[in-house]
Amino acid sequence: MSIQKLAVCPQLTDFVEYYWVWEGTATPAQPLVNAVLPSTIQSLIVVFGDPYQTITFDGREVRDIRAGLVLGRVTTPRLYTRHTGQIGVFGVRFRPTGFYNLFGVPMAEITNDTLELDCAAHGFSHELTQRVCEAETSLQRQQAAEELLLGRLRQVQPAFNAVDFVATQIIESHGQVSIDALATEANLSNRQLERQFLAKVGTSPKFYAQLARFSHVFNILKEEPAAHWVDVAYRCGYYDQAHFIREFHRFTGESPAAYFHHYDEYAQFFWAR
């Protein structure tokens, strides 16, 4: 299995964090199954390998993913992906408000859901999917995305506002920041900030900060695999170890010890920045 992270050109860094390519092989007898965790991630995905499935934790909803989609902000542990053939997935990982600023889709409408890429951006979707599927290398897929996103940027010429500032501050502080203070600094009431934040990011600022704090757990453990849980909890801003364990279970459905027993390369790549 190979997972690559590809750089973004300077003109797009306010909107896109990086591109990624995931390739490998699975079989029906030995499927590759991974949980999609709640996180600050916002991604656009194009499948150039075999279709794969998303499956809810209760097994009641199974969906085949065959082309392109936008993954809404995930806030609850409810979804697995299941691959049983040739894995080929190209992704664009956006900054907190990047997709909204380029395509104008209200992100609250797809929180805990997906949107077919064709519905979000018809012409863009068709050409990106075609070019990614026809490309023979990761570099060609990256170049196709760059050209199309730069073209989109020239069309819309988005303007940044206070929500972009607040979302960036939450990410850079790993969620350890006062939302009231950010609202004041942005010259917005809490109600105004929440309404605008829901549209551009897909959650409330407070909940987004909780996601950022949770995600920072994976950042620390990526750099320091042997870090003690008490130290991790403290550095991520949890009151104590019990608070940390409750929050971890809320977002994964498991205790930290149980989850990291099967923590793998896939999880480290996608959940650590």
N, C-alpha and C positions, 0 to 999 in steps of 0.2 A: 504494500500500500504506500502511496506517495501523496503527501499534502504539501503544496507549495504556496508561499506568500509572495505576491508580486507587487512592486512599487507603483505608485501613482505619480503622474506628471505634476509639476508645480501648480499648473492652472486649476487642477481639480482637487487639491488637498483640503480645501475648505468644505468639500462635499463628500469625498471618498477617502476612507482610511487606507484600504488596500484591496487588491484583487487576490483571489485564491483559486487554486485548482486541486481537485481531489480525484485521484485515479487509483484503481486497484481492481481486484477480482474477488467475488464471493460466489457461493453456490447455494442452491435450495437446501442441500444437506447441511451446509455450514454458512448460514446467512450472517451478514454483518448488521448487528442491531445496536443503535445508539440512542440515548435519551437526548431530547432537545430541551435544554434547561432554560429557565427564566434568566434573562440577561439584558444588558443595554444594547445588544447587537441588533442592527437593522440590515438585512441583506436582500439582494436581488440574486436569483439563482437561475442558471440555464443548464439543463441536462443534455450532455452530448454522448453519454453512454446509454446503457439499458435503463428503462424506467425503474423507479424504486417506489416504495410505499411509505406513507406516513400512517401510523397506527396510534390511536389514543390509548392511554394507559389501561382503560377498562376493556379495550379490544372491540368496542362497539362501532367505531368509525375507522374504516380502512380506505385510503385514497391512493390512487396511482398517480405518481408525478412523472410526467413524460416530456414536458417542454420547459417553459420559463415561468417563474412565479416570484412574487414579492412576499417575503416572510415578515408578517407583522410582528410587533413587539410581543415576545412571549413573557407572560407574567405568572403562569402557574405550571407546575410539573404535570403535563398532560399528554405528551407526544413522544413517540419513538420514530426513528427512521429505520427501514429494513431493506437491505440490498441483497439481491440473490443472483446477480449476474455481473456484467462488466460495469465497473463504477467509473463514471465520467461526469463530474459536476464542476461548473465554473461559477464563481461567486464574486459579487461586488459588495464589499462591506462598507456601508455608508457611515458617515459621522451622524451624530444624534438627529440633526435636522436636515441632513443632506438630501435624502430622497424627496421629502416634502418640498424643499427649496427648488429642486430640479423638475419635479413632476406635479406638484400641487395636490397630491392625494391626501385627504384628511386621515392622519395616521390612526386616530381613535377608531375609525371604521374597520380597521383590520387588526386591531390588537387581539392576540390569541387566535389569529386566523391567517389565511394566506389569500393573496389576490393574484389571479392569473395575470402574468405580465402583459398579455395582450389587452386586458381591460385597463391596466394602468397607463400604458403608453403604446398605442397600437402600432404606429409606424416604426418607432424605436424598437419595440419588442420583436417584430417580424424580422427586421434586419439583423439585430443582435443575435437572435436564436439561429438564424441561417448562417451567419458568419462564424459563430462559435462552433457550430456543428460541422462546418466545412473545414475549419482550421485543422492543421496537422500537429501544431505545437502549442505549448502554453504561451509562448511569446506572441504567436499570431492571435490567440484569443485575447490576450491583454491588449494588443494593438487595436483590435476590432472594437473592444469596449471603450478604449481611450478616444478613438476617432468619433464614435457615436455620442459619447457623453460630452465631449467638447462641442460637438454640433448642437446638442441640446442646450448646453450652457449659453451658446451664442444666441439661441432662439429666445430663451426666457429671461436672461440677465437678472437673476434673483437679487433682492435686497435683503440684507441681514437686519435683524431687529433684536429686541431685548431677550427673546426666548432663546436665540442662538447663543447669546452670552451666558444665560443661566444654565443651559444644558452643558455647555463647555465647562463652566465652573464646577458643576456637579461631577462630571467625569474626571476632571483634573484633581479634584479633592477626594476622589474615591468615595463620594457620597457623604463625606464628613464635613458638612457645611450647613449653615442655617438658611433654610428656605425663606424665612421672613427677612433675613438680612439681604439675601439676593434680590427679593422682590423690591425692597427699599432702594437698593443700589440701581435696579433697573427702572426705577420710577413707575412701578406698577403696584396696584393693590394685589393682595393674595388671590382674590377672585379673578382679576384680570389675568394674572400670570397663569393660574390654573387653566382657564379657558383656552388661552393661546397655546399653552404647553401641550394640552391634550390634542389640539389640532396638528401641531408640528411634530410632536414626539410620540404621542399615543398613550401616555399615562399622565398621572399628576406628577408635579415636581417632587413631592415627598416620596412617592413610591419609586420614582426613577432613582432617587438618592439611595433608597434601600437596595435596589438592584445593583447600583454601582458599588455599594459597600460589599454586597455578597460576591460580586465578580472579582473584587480585589483579593478575596481569599485565594483564588486560582492564580492571580498574578504573583502573590507571595510564595505559594507552593511551587510554582514553576521555577522561581529563582532559588528557593531554599526548600528542597524536598523534605529535609529532616526537621523543619521548623516545628516547634511544640504547639499544640492546639491552643494553650492558654496565651502564648505569645501572639499567635495569629489572630485570636479573638480580640485581644487588646489593640493590636495595630490596625485592625479593621474597624475599630470604634464600637465594638459590642460591650455592653455593660460588664459582662462576665462570661465564663465559659458556658454556663447554662443558657444564657440568652443567645449566644452564638449557635449552640446545638439546636435550639428551637427554630431559629431562623433558617439554618441549613436544612432542617427537615421540612420546613415550610416550602422551600424552593426546589428540593430534590425528591422528597418523599422518603429519604433515608437519613440515617445518622452519618456524620462525617466519616467515621471508621468504616461503615458498610459501603459508602459510596467510593471511597478511595481504595477499597479493596479491588475494585474493577476499573479504576481510573486508567485511561490509556492514552495513546498518542492523539487519537481523534479528539477526546475531551480536552486534553491540554491545549491543542491548537485552537479550538473554537472558543473555549471559555476563558483562557488566559489571553491578555492582550499582547 
